[in-house]
């Protein structure tokens, strides 16, 4: 709920019953929502997201389990909800949904999301394809040659054509760009098949997504909640993680500096955040750390959602100032260490021991610490999270259809894939032209050979004629002598 330029997230433990709120002017300092499965992370996410939406801040989130769609529907009045409303003293509480836009990367229900191969770039694409350092170097060369020759890399068939072209002309490019081995090209081509099988042939293409579409507000002034249908996508974790990382990098590269704002321009929720950091190369991790550090100055807040904070690198974790920690389980030494680390990240509250509280928290409870007006972490509170005004479960089909129907303008813009001339067509035409020129050259050579043969035969005939003529004259003289006798001396 939105209250006094802050998102009211919960109520502290008795007897204080202190309201726990996320200040909008501190919301771009990033945050973390963590906790074991079933402890209430999704409810916390919905309460926070609808608060931003009501404040006129557009948000983005991925729907991994299929229940985020309920944000477009008003909540359901139940006996349990009435108890919670009364318990929290939620005066004026009303069930209502948020304006939502639904997107999809794999051709499912929602506005199609596409990006070009060039947009993704060789670094992220190498990570997506799980390439070795040598193979990544080859991919860098392929992208550089494509740029130098003005060959557009839009979809995977463009990239495949470009790889084959560079391999076929490796000797020509070796002195300028470096060695390109056929083995590395073959390995990259094999990895492309795997990405295609996961939906990459649908994801890469045009019209490519303009991220400004996600900065829009509804006619009533509320920020749109942009929901990415990720229930199927999460089965392809590499594509999921690379798309969200691309999106974060693209926001950083394109947005102007904004300085201190009363509220963020945009808030990005990254669910299943551990997928981003699995086997992350150090160069890419450095890039993420840089983006997370600096993107807040462009008015963007980033919130990571995961089971345990321990899966997020310390360099990134240090940038997440607004924290909601739901319960954790500690059955192993590693899990116990994770609980201690999570507890130590909070500013201590003398009323309880955070390490013990994390293990005792029930569903809907959390340790919460947000930044105060001065940008300092508040003392951690053991709080009960408020219920969302939207539906806790997935949206009914009728509500979902209504939301999709309201997206007709965006569906018209992005609905149909466009396959314009790019590297595949250009290289195919170039190959056909070379083939035609080779055929013409072969024809010219054949005609030249025929002419040469003809001239040779004429020469032979002439020579033979001369020989026969000489022979004939000599034969005639000899016959004449024999018939008439020669002169006597």
Phi, psi and omega in degrees: 000144180267129184208118176053056177058032178210156176264114179284112187260329185186185182232132179293169184293156176294153006271355188291322184048046184283128175297138179247117188228147176263116181288132182296324182283357175246003188286340178276009175271014173070172184194178183219134169239114186230159177155157180293164179301136177084009183265353175115017182298320184294320177298316178301316179301315182293318180298316181292315183294319180289333174294315176299315182301314180295335178277002180083022179253115176293146179228161174233139174208153178261135180264095185280323185257352179093000183260354178290337180303336180298351179293341180274355185245146174292149180295164182259129181281115180231170178298319179297319179296320179299320178298317182292319179299317180292318182298319182275351182064044185276082180292136179073016179296129180227140177282125178199147177270177178251155173293123186236149169235133184250133185235157181212138181262344189243027175077022180264215185277113179141175178290128181299137176249121178227149168225159180272160177299320178297321178299318180296318177080161185293329184291308180292324180293324177297320177294318179297320182275356180056051183275155173283173180298320180294316180295323177297322177298320178295318179296322176301317180296317180299316178296321181294317179296319178300318178296314183294331180261008180055043177258118184283130175256098184256307182237183186291331178291330173297314181295318179298316179298319181294320178299314180295320180297314181294321179297320181290335182244029186301319181298322181295324186264351189299317184288336181267318188249337184119171185285135175238111182272145178295332179294318180294317178299317178300320179294319179295318180298323178294321179293329178297325178299318180297318180293321177299318180296335180269003177109008181297333179292338177270322186289318181273124179161194178228159001291132182279154187293132170262111186297344177296340177299333183272000180260012186274155173244153179287164179305333179277004177092349179283146178288141176292140170265108181271114186251119176269120177293104185242011181299320176273324182298326183296343175287347174243072191301330181294317179295317179302309184294319182290326177295314182294325177292321176300316182299316180297315179295321181294319177299317181296318184286332188257334184281142176282164175296139183241340182073201180281126182241159176290335177203157181295158171283329189198145177233132186246117176258123183250095179282157183051050187298337181298335181295332181290327190257000178297121178052040182287123175298148185298325181295320181288322177298319177300321179295316180297315179301316179299315181297313182297323179294318192261339187290339179295332179287352177257010174084020182246130174257137180241126181237119180268138180237123183201172181285314182229137178299340184295342181278351180261128180304147184302324182297327178278317182303326181294342181268355185264097191271331181259116192234137172234113183248107173280181186296148175236158176252146183224082181260344182235162177303323179295319179291323178296322177295320179296322178296316180298317180296318179296318181295321183288346180281349181264153171284122192298140173251122183294347183284340180202167178260117187302321182298320178287321184297322181301325181280341184262347186300135175269178178298131181088356176257156179199155166273127187233133174216114177249167178283145177270187183301333181269005180079019179256145178295132175289158171301137184297139178242141171271110191234156170260128184281137179295156174282150176284157176279340177275177182288134180287328182268188176292153182290144172298154183304321182297317180293320180295318179296319179298320179293320179292322179296329180286354181259021188302322182294318178288325177295324178295323182285319188249353190297315184261130177291144178243128181244081181276174182295128181212200188304319181300309182292320181294316180289325177297315178294323178296319178294319179295319179297316178297322178295317178295318178295323177295320178296318179295319178297319179295321177296318179297318179296321179295317179295321178296320179294320178296316179296318178297319179295319180297315179296321178298315181295322176297317178298316179298316181297317180295316180297318179296322178297318179296318180297314181295323179297313179298315180298321181295318180296318179294322180293322180296316178300319183294319180295318181298317178299318183294325183281318188251353180081150179271167176294138175267145179261000000 
